[in-house]
Amino acid sequence: EIITSDWSSDVCSSDLISETDTLRLDNNSIIRLDNKITIHIEGYADFCPKDTALITRVDGTDPKGVQLTGDNAAGTFKKLRFEYASLKASGKGIDVKHCTFTLANGKLGSGAIDLLSGKSVVEHCAFISNERAAISSGANTRAGVTFRYNYLYQNSTENGNRPQINMGAPGENSTVISENIVIGDPITKIGRASCRERV
């Protein structure tokens, strides 16, 4: 089943999209997440509006974000703006292009994008003033990524000795980090990139 969001909506409960379903975000949608809310997707996330769409918070709240979970979860994210919310993914991997992530609060993971497994692609995106890393994966997980042509500006604003790109081991996958612009100054404790094993 394809579930379509083509409206502006406040999400006040943590929803689950099942493994056999697709959640599609249509053009100019505005999704406002309430306090501690996560949209869980076990199936496929088709977040590819023609022009743009926004995932943000209900004013004054601290949402978590969008989480792909389960072995078969996957998704495509293009031309989106994430504000105050993160994207976390396990499963087959995600394709993220021409998106902006800003002011993510770190409630869902260690980065504005947090990868747990699979092989993902993140290209032509902007990461601006997120509390934790722009992109990360766990020290005990295996997630590969191609991370290219992105703009990173003053992420890890909590200044917690965490680099803006903070990837663990890719396992059977590979991690490629190239041709990104990374600006940290004046935040003093952060680095540009950390990656275990092959880069």
BELBELKA-V985871 format. One record per backbone hydrogen bond with DSSP energy under -1.0 kcal/mol. CO is the residue of the C=O (numbers start at 0). NH is the residue of the N-H. If there is no record, write none. Layout:
{{CO/NH} {CO/NH}}
//
This chain:
{{0/21} {2/23} {4/25} {8/31} {10/33} {14/39} {16/41} {17/20} {20/43} {21/2} {22/45} {23/4} {25/28} {28/53} {29/8} {30/55} {31/10} {32/57} {33/36} {36/63} {36/64} {38/66} {39/16} {40/68} {42/73} {43/22} {44/75} {45/24} {46/77} {51/27} {52/80} {53/30} {54/82} {55/32} {57/60} {61/35} {63/85} {64/38} {65/87} {66/40} {67/89} {69/72} {72/91} {73/44} {74/94} {75/46} {76/96} {79/99} {80/54} {81/101} {85/65} {86/113} {87/67} {88/115} {91/118} {92/74} {93/120} {94/76} {95/122} {96/78} {98/125} {99/81} {100/127} {101/83} {103/130} {109/132} {111/86} {112/135} {113/88} {117/143} {119/145} {120/95} {121/147} {122/97} {124/150} {125/100} {126/152} {127/102} {129/155} {129/156} {130/157} {131/155} {132/111} {133/112} {134/165} {135/114} {137/140} {143/119} {144/175} {145/121} {146/177} {147/123} {149/180} {150/126} {151/182} {152/128} {155/158} {163/133} {163/134} {164/193} {165/136} {166/195} {168/142} {169/172} {175/146} {177/148} {180/151} {182/153} {183/186} {190/163} {191/164} {193/166}}
//
